[in-house]
Amino acid sequence: MATIDTKGIILMGGSGSRFGSSTPKQFHRISGKKIYLHTLERFLASGFFEQVILVCHPDWIMEVQKETELYHQNIAVVPGGKTRQESSYLGLLACTGQTEIVVIHDAVRPFVSQDILRQNIQGAKTWGAVDTCIPSSDTIVHSQDGNSITKIPNRSEYFRGQTPQSFSYSLILQAHKRAISQGQQNNSDDCSLVAACGHKVGIVTGDESNIKITSELDLFLAEQLFRLALAAPLPGRSHSLQGKRFAITGATGGIGLALTALLEKEGASVIPIARTAIPFNADLTSFEATKTLFDKIYDTYGKIDGLINSIGFFKLKKLADLSPEEIQQIISTNLTSLIYSCKCAQIKEGGQIVNIASSAYSRGRKDYLLYSSAKAAVVNFTQGLAEERLDLKINCIVPQRTNTSLRQNNFPDEDPASLLDPSEVAHAIADVLKQDQLTGSIIEVRNQHQSPHLEV
């Protein structure tokens, strides 16, 4: 795409009245991160924009400025108006330099894709104005009084409008000024202002996943979309692991062992923690032992840069056949030890916690229902802890079936070629540790030969 001066305008001035919360919807969290930040990261990751302008409710400007200065990119935060039309206009006035194209987007559409952004910019260059639309899958009904059907038009001729809406800067600015001169103050759509000037508006194909979050149900659906996402996490500013110090529970086998080797190769120092690890061995299912261990680590090294919880225990057995001791071992090893470690580890501000779950968390599994239940708890625990501990970056890695001794002992007849290699999971964890913005995310790691729905 040829370099032209393109600005992104993200509208986030809403009060959230329809959302039924005192906190505007754009400031609610999905996967541990505020919705508007997910949207902003999509724009920044594209590399398409000279500047991104956040048009914000005046009451939230200071908070947004503080949160966005961490991105170290050209971001402006400006006050919005009383209506969407006014906020859009104020965003246009905030554009600096020789702006040629503007892409206007709702902050509460965090799933906008790179392809949609690319098509919008190209469409604005070609048409001067474009709207992102998807075909209507439902029958369209027209009613003049709201009580009875007037007619049922051909739905193939009707589309559902999304955002972004993108324009030649001079065209959309002229359209706004014209609307203001005619006394229009509460138009909810920028394309309609351009169309009112007699200018054609082109269509860019949107996506069903490019949802707008306006209700609690939308928030729930958005969480599921994040969990289904296959792409690598969107980058913040990636940094080196050279000189960092990480503690790894379960470091002597499987994923933990592979991660230890990788981190040391990257120039990091590893503190291996396991029952047999020397000198940092402990029974992590005991709170007293866990606290003593991490106090010893602190006395030796001071605060560490991160904690990776790789400890796990798997037993393929029906609940009816499990002894009380086995039940306790499954729960305490897979969940309690992780909770104790997160509580007791002393980590530098801005440091990392990565918890390793399993794709078995997505639903209960017969013959290992306690394991899948514990892994579901790990996912929810991680998201909740990310909201509590804003001083840390806390994420969850969800590997598909992985070729470890734990797996082999319970499923000896599996084809190893169908399994993830522990080193693949280790690389995914290292990628997360290199990010300085990612938190509260659930990141799936899959073998290309595996179905997205196979259990671990």
Sequence and secondary structure as in RCSB ss.txt:
>XXXX:A:sequence
MATIDTKGIILMGGSGSRFGSSTPKQFHRISGKKIYLHTLERFLASGFFEQVILVCHPDWIMEVQKETELYHQNI
AVVPGGKTRQESSYLGLLACTGQTEIVVIHDAVRPFVSQDILRQNIQGAKTWGAVDTCIPSSDTIVHSQDGNSIT
KIPNRSEYFRGQTPQSFSYSLILQAHKRAISQGQQNNSDDCSLVAACGHKVGIVTGDESNIKITSELDLFLAEQL
FRLALAAPLPGRSHSLQGKRFAITGATGGIGLALTALLEKEGASVIPIARTAIPFNADLTSFEATKTLFDKIYDT
YGKIDGLINSIGFFKLKKLADLSPEEIQQIISTNLTSLIYSCKCAQIKEGGQIVNIASSAYSRGRKDYLLYSSAK
AAVVNFTQGLAEERLDLKINCIVPQRTNTSLRQNNFPDEDPASLLDPSEVAHAIADVLKQDQLTGSIIEVRNQHQ
SPHLEV
>XXXX:A:secstr
     EEEEEEE    GGGTSSS GGGSEETTEEHHHHHHHHHHHHT  SEEEEEE GGGHHHHHHHHGGG S E
EEEE  SSHHHHHHHHHHT  SS  EEEEEETT TT  HHHHHHHHHHHHHHSEEEEEEE  S   B SSSSS  
B   GGG EEEEEEEEEEHHHHHHHHHHHHHTT      HHHHHHTTT   EEEE  TT     SHHHHHHHHHH
HHH  S    S     TT EEEEETTTSHHHHHHHHHHHHTT EEEEESTT SSS   TTSHHHHHHHHHHHHHH
H SEEEEEE         GGG  HHHHHHHHIIIIIHHHHHHHH  EEEEEEEEEE  GGGGS  TT HHHHHHH
HHHHHHHHHHHHH TTSEEEEEEE SB  HHHHHH TTS GGGSB HHHHHHHHHHHHT SS  S EEEE  TTS
 TT   
